[in-house]
Amino acid sequence: MSVRICVLGSGSRGNSTLIATEKTRLLVDAGFSRRETYARLGLSGEKADGFDAMLISHEHIDHIRGLESLALDQKAPVYISAATYEKIKWNRREPSIETISAGAKFTIGDIEVTPFSIPHDAVDPVAFTFETQGIRLGVVTDLGYIPELVRRHVSGCHCLVFESNHDLDMLKVGPYPWAVKQRVMSRHGHLSNLATAEFLRDDFDGAAQVLVLAHLSEKNNHPEIVRMTAVEALTGRARNGSPDLHLASQTAPTPVFRF
């Protein structure tokens, strides 16, 4: 039996992640069109059908752009909080809805899912951990700071997808209006490279075999800055050496990580 995870893409123009076992296939967020999602699955060597469910973290368009068409085409239920569901404008027939609540575990096939609250400027944002076959995965992006609740939930993950959104200096001199810069830097915005590095240096338990840094800003960050900052922070932190470090891209999927 194998457990697979692939970040199909991550950033302000779209976010989506595949979680799969031999029995169950989940799509975490649906921020790309149906055609683009299927194309990226194909690039990853994954089939574009047979999803058991779609899980939505929050209502921002870069996480739900393809939700309606994907869910209807797949005939897959959408797992979403009641407040987030109410924020979405459905254009056609609504897909099947399963309501979730932060802190309340549920099971889809052979995967146990735990949604938990994160600080972001959405109505009821959550991140997720997944447990199956003794493997624990975490997908945590879109948060302005890292509360103790988040630290607790990501502990023990074999693979962790975690935000490293912006370089503070690049953001301050970048093209965004000042109001948007304030939003991004706020406690309900996005994590800077520095904030993520502090977490990796001081609070990361070092258990992850694979660490994927995600939701990198295309205008206010640079992959090499992200990588350099993370590598420096990780030095000496991992239990069995440094994790296999990857950066999620807006334009292409990551490798398929297998456990």
Secondary structure, DSSP 8 states (H G I E B T S, - for coil): ---EEEEEE-STT--EEEEE-SS-EEEE---S-HHHHHHHHHHTT--S----EEE-S---HHHHTTHHHHHHHHT--EEEEHHHHHH----SS---EEEE-TT--EEETTEEEEEEE---SSSS-EEEEEEETTEEEEEE-S-SS--HHHHHHHTT-SEEEEE--B-HHHHHHSSS-HHHHHHHHSTTS--BHHHHHHHHHHT--S--SEEEEE---SSS--HHHHHHHHHHHHTTTSTTS--EEEE--SSS----EE-
